[in-house]
């Protein structure tokens, strides 16, 4: 994850009045697969912590990626089922998580851009 792209995207989201909290391991790098944001268990724990936090209204992925598929079987599904409904926003390989949340929780989610893409989209819209 490019921290500058993430900062730019979350700054725009904050300007919309959203309160942004980054997951603890958001900028981590896996020891063996450098394209992953930390180990599968760490990403799953971050997702579970956010989803089960009553102060969090939505989970917004930073980007799409293969790592999302890798954490599906590591997630704490009983804890996720017990939590209040939330929104998940993300795209690309996050589709695997969208599908599993739909099946396991009956949750409707939003296939949309990752937070790190927001600034790029804003620049593109400004050119049009």
Secondary structure, DSSP 8 states (H G I E B T S, - for coil): --HHHHHHHHHHHHHTT------TTTT---SS-TTSSS-HHHHHHHHHHHHH-TT--EEE-SS--THHHHHTTTS-HHHHHHS---EEEE-GGGHHHHHHHHHHH----EE---GGGHHHHHHHHHH-
